[in-house]
Amino acid sequence: MALSQTELTHIALDITSGLSNRDRFSRLLDIIRQNLNCDAAALLAFQGQQFIPLAIDGLNADVLGRRFLVDEHPRLEAIARAGDIVRFPADSDLADPYDGLIPNQGDELKVHACIGLPLYADERLIGAITIDGFDPDQFQKFTNNELRSLSAIAAVSLSNALMIDRLEKAAFQSQDSGTAMSTDITTDNDVEMIGQSQNMQSLNNEINVVASTDLNVLILGETGTGKELIAKAVHQGSERKKSPLVYLNCAALPESVAESELFGHVKGAFTGAISNRSGKFELADKGTLFLDEIGELPLTLQAKLLRVLQYGDIQKIGDDRSRKVDVRIIAATNKDLKQEILAGRFRADLYHRLSVFPLMVPPLRERDDDITLLCGYFVERCRQKLGIKNLSLNPTSLSLLKQYDWPGNIRELEHALHRAAVLAKSQAVNDLPQILPQHFDIPGQPQKDKVQLPGEISSPFQSSFTGSLKDATDEFQAQYIRHALAENQTQWAATARQLKVDSGNLHRLAKRLGLKK
């Protein structure tokens, strides 16, 4: 047997040790790649009729941000429907979702050997492992029973991780609401925010804390950072999620109709009021009202909004009667409201009513390596919109995007990638269009600070290089990898993440440098 019972037991013990889910998943793929000798592998969660990468090995870094809709990827659909191990023939005419997404392969862009391992918990599909290689006969020596054992171990690990996430969410919700724990891992209405940076993890934790309460929320952040998405996440995490989330852009609201938009009017209240009309507050009753660009709301309306927040009743224009409404307010702005208060353009009492729980959305330039995930997410969406089977992002392009400061934040990144994708499709010479640096029109300024070169770092070790430049480079790389490996307790996947290189490339480099047999 290619995989002994001892090796399978070791895999099971290794991935159930006290690690974070992210490290556990990366270690699982690291072990799979070592034992199956594959060129690429991915662990995917199945949620909402799509596969979401949780960990990848040997694939372009942006794959981790992609979302693969089952009905658009025939191989993944086959895995989802099979109920057992799927071995795709080398000459299969089903498009592979990873074609063009395995780095450093020159012109050899297409996968030839592919196996899918569906992962089940309680007879329900929760994910899959995909194993790919360039040699058509690469996996012939592994029996289906061996692969089923590997699949069962991975399914247990994934199921446990999802259960932990579910329990953590339930704990946040029960702290204030006392509601019963939901048994659903996710729903089609759930809002997904792409990012694994510390800033985004902190923001997600704050959203989980405040969502289950009925507090008003003020979302602060630069333009293009995704404040509307944050508002949706707060609403979806609340007990009001089955009631409407009503949106109103205060900046696009002429003062002459603003009061009617907010509170409604009765027939004949003014010229043009030919019928009764419900305002946004009435439409949002029992739900949530999202007031975007709240800093643009006229002072006269700020006073009326404050009354609703204080007493919970509204009065339509032209109507002497008032009615009670039960509405949670989520407001957002890219302005500094404290400065607006000093300038006399915003009421201090309204600010204090709205900012009971402020959420600060970090700009893209402060989100570490989230650009990689966002690029993968948007490139996959571009592929869907353009109706093409494959679309990849050249590593040099990714490096270029990570250097830019993105003053327009996520919105600017999305638009830049969409334009580049259109150009890449129009200039493609094969069926694997690739987004190249020349497809972007990124201004030279503002730029992030120059990336520090290896020779400029304060090295934690000392060395005297002699001989050729190649020998000196190899010696430096070997020492640098040894040091990083020691810092990560000899875990290769964690070391690759620290060094910001693909795990498979690191393994190959380590073998060439004599660090691995």
DRENLUMBA-159555 format. One record per residue (C-alpha): residue in three letters; x, y, z. Coordinates in steps of 0.5 Angstrom, whole numbers, plus 500, padded with zeros to 3 digits. Example, Ala and Ser with C-alpha at 12.3 -4.5 7.8 and 13.67 -1.06 7.14 Angstrom:
BEGIN
ALA525491516;SER527498514;
This chain:
BEGIN
MET500500500;ALA502507498;LEU499510505;SER500505511;GLN496505517;THR501508521;GLU502514516;LEU494515516;THR494515524;HIS500520524;ILE496524520;ALA490524524;LEU494525530;ASP498531527;ILE492535525;THR488534531;SER493537536;GLY492544539;LEU492548533;SER488554530;ASN484552524;ARG488555519;ASP494552521;ARG491545522;PHE488546515;SER495548512;ARG498542516;LEU493537513;LEU495539506;ASP502539507;ILE502532509;ILE497530503;ARG502533498;GLN508530502;ASN505523502;LEU501523495;ASN507527491;CYS502532488;ASP503538484;ALA497542488;ALA492541493;ALA486545496;LEU481544502;LEU475547500;ALA468548504;PHE462547501;GLN457553503;GLY451555499;GLN452551493;GLN459554492;PHE466551494;ILE470556499;PRO478555499;LEU480554506;ALA487552505;ILE491551499;ASP498548497;GLY502549490;LEU496554487;ASN497561486;ALA496565493;ASP490569490;VAL486562489;LEU485562497;GLY480568496;ARG476565490;ARG469562491;PHE467557486;LEU460556484;VAL458549483;ASP454550477;GLU460554473;HIS465548475;PRO463542472;ARG469538476;LEU467541482;GLU460539481;ALA462532479;ILE465531486;ALA459535490;ARG454529486;ALA459523487;GLY458521494;ASP465518493;ILE472518490;VAL472521484;ARG478520479;PHE478524473;PRO481521466;ALA487525464;ASP483526457;SER477529461;ASP474534457;LEU471537463;ALA475544465;ASP479544471;PRO478550475;TYR485550477;ASP488551470;GLY493556469;LEU493557477;ILE499553479;PRO505557479;ASN512557476;GLN510552471;GLY512555464;ASP508553459;GLU505547462;LEU499551465;LYS494545465;VAL492540470;HIS493532467;ALA491528473;CYS486530478;ILE482527484;GLY476529488;LEU475527495;PRO468529498;LEU468530505;TYR461528509;ALA459529516;ASP452526518;GLU451524511;ARG451531509;LEU457534504;ILE461539508;GLY467540503;ALA472537499;ILE479536498;THR482536490;ILE489533489;ASP492535482;GLY498533478;PHE501534471;ASP503527470;PRO497523468;ASP499517472;GLN501520478;PHE496517483;GLN495510480;LYS499507485;PHE494510491;THR487505492;ASN481508493;ASN480505500;GLU487509502;LEU484515499;ARG477514503;SER481513509;LEU484520508;SER478523506;ALA475521512;ILE480524517;ALA480530513;ALA472530514;VAL473530521;SER478535522;LEU473540518;SER467538521;ASN470539528;ALA473546525;LEU466548523;MET463546530;ILE468550533;ASP466556529;ARG458555530;LEU459555538;GLU463561538;LYS458565534;ALA453562538;ALA457564544;PHE457571542;GLN449571540;SER447569547;GLN452573551;ASP446579550;SER440576547;GLY440569551;THR437566544;ALA438558543;MET444556539;SER443556531;THR444549528;ASP446552521;ILE453553519;THR451558514;THR445561510;ASP445564503;ASN443570506;ASP450570510;VAL454576509;GLU462574507;MET467579508;ILE474577505;GLY480578509;GLN484574514;SER488580517;GLN488582524;ASN485588523;MET479584519;GLN479579525;SER478584530;LEU472588526;ASN469581525;ASN469580533;GLU466587534;ILE461585529;ASN459579532;VAL459582539;VAL454588537;ALA450585532;SER446581537;THR444587541;ASP439592539;LEU444598540;ASN445603534;VAL451603530;LEU456608527;ILE460605522;LEU466610520;GLY471609515;GLU474612508;THR470611502;GLY470605498;THR472600505;GLY465597504;LYS461600510;GLU455598507;LEU457590507;ILE459592515;ALA451594515;LYS449588512;ALA453583517;VAL450587523;HIS443586521;GLN444579519;GLY447577525;SER441580529;GLU435578531;ARG432583526;LYS435579520;LYS428576518;SER425583518;PRO427588512;LEU434592512;VAL432599509;TYR437603505;LEU438611505;ASN443615502;CYS443621505;ALA448624500;ALA443623494;LEU437626498;PRO435633496;GLU433637502;SER426638499;VAL424631499;ALA429628505;GLU423629510;SER418625506;GLU423620504;LEU425619512;PHE418619515;GLY413619509;HIS407624507;VAL399623506;LYS395625500;GLY395633499;ALA400634504;PHE404638499;THR404639491;GLY405633488;ALA403629494;ILE398625490;SER397619495;ASN399617501;ARG407614502;SER410610507;GLY417613509;LYS424609510;PHE422609518;GLU415606517;LEU418601512;ALA424599516;ASP419597522;LYS421591526;GLY428591522;THR434596521;LEU435602517;PHE441604514;LEU443611513;ASP449612509;GLU453618509;ILE449621515;GLY454626515;GLU451629509;LEU444630513;PRO441637513;LEU441640520;THR433641520;LEU433633519;GLN438631524;ALA433634529;LYS427630527;LEU432624527;LEU434625534;ARG427625536;VAL425619533;LEU431616536;GLN429619543;TYR422617543;GLY421612537;ASP415615534;ILE414618527;GLN410623524;LYS408624516;ILE408630513;GLY401633513;ASP399628518;ASP397630526;ARG398623528;SER404620530;ARG405612530;LYS410608534;VAL416605530;ASP421599532;VAL427601528;ARG435600529;ILE439605526;ILE446603523;ALA449610520;ALA455610516;THR460616514;ASN467617511;LYS467624515;ASP470626522;LEU464627525;LYS467630531;GLN470636527;GLU463637523;ILE460638530;LEU466643532;ALA464646525;GLY457647527;ARG455642521;PHE453636526;ARG449636532;ALA453633538;ASP447630541;LEU445626535;TYR452624534;HIS452621541;ARG445617540;LEU448614534;SER455612536;VAL453608542;PHE458602538;PRO462605533;LEU465600528;MET472603525;VAL473600518;PRO480599516;PRO483602509;LEU486597505;ARG493599506;GLU492597513;ARG490590511;ASP496586510;ASP496581505;ASP488581504;ILE489584498;THR491577495;LEU485574498;LEU481580495;CYS484579488;GLY482572488;TYR475574490;PHE474579484;VAL478575479;GLU473570480;ARG467574479;CYS470577473;ARG471571470;GLN464569471;LYS461576468;LEU466575462;GLY463568461;ILE470565460;LYS472558463;ASN479560466;LEU482567468;SER489568472;LEU492573475;ASN500574474;PRO504574480;THR508580478;SER501583477;LEU499581484;SER506584487;LEU504591483;LEU497591486;LYS500590493;GLN505595492;TYR500601491;ASP496605496;TRP489604494;PRO486611496;GLY479608493;ASN480602497;ILE476596495;ARG472599490;GLU478602487;LEU481595487;GLU475592484;HIS474597478;ALA482596477;LEU481588476;HIS475588472;ARG478593467;ALA484589467;ALA480582466;VAL477585460;LEU483587457;ALA486580458;LYS480577455;SER481581449;GLN488580448;ALA489572450;VAL492568445;ASN489561448;ASP484559452;LEU487561459;PRO487569459;GLN492572464;ILE492579467;LEU498582466;PRO502588469;GLN500592463;HIS493591463;PHE493596469;ASP493603469;ILE495605476;PRO498612478;GLY505612480;GLN503616487;PRO501615492;GLN506609493;LYS507604499;ASP514605502;LYS519601498;VAL519594500;GLN526592504;LEU530588500;PRO533582504;GLY540585504;GLU537591508;ILE534587514;SER537587520;SER539579520;PRO538575526;PHE544571524;GLN551572522;SER554570516;SER561571512;PHE559570504;THR565567500;GLY565565493;SER560566487;LEU554570487;LYS550564486;ASP553560492;ALA552567497;THR545567495;ASP544560496;GLU547560503;PHE543566505;GLN537563503;ALA538557507;GLN540560513;TYR534565512;ILE529558511;ARG533555517;HIS531561522;ALA524561520;LEU523554520;ALA526554527;GLU521560529;ASN515556527;GLN517549530;THR519546524;GLN512547521;TRP513548513;ALA506550512;ALA507556517;THR514557515;ALA511558508;ARG506563510;GLN511567514;LEU516568508;LYS510569504;VAL512564499;ASP508558496;SER509552500;GLY510547494;ASN515552492;LEU519552499;HIS519545499;ARG522545492;LEU527550494;ALA529547501;LYS530540497;ARG535544492;LEU539547498;GLY539541502;LEU535542507;LYS530537506;LYS531530503;
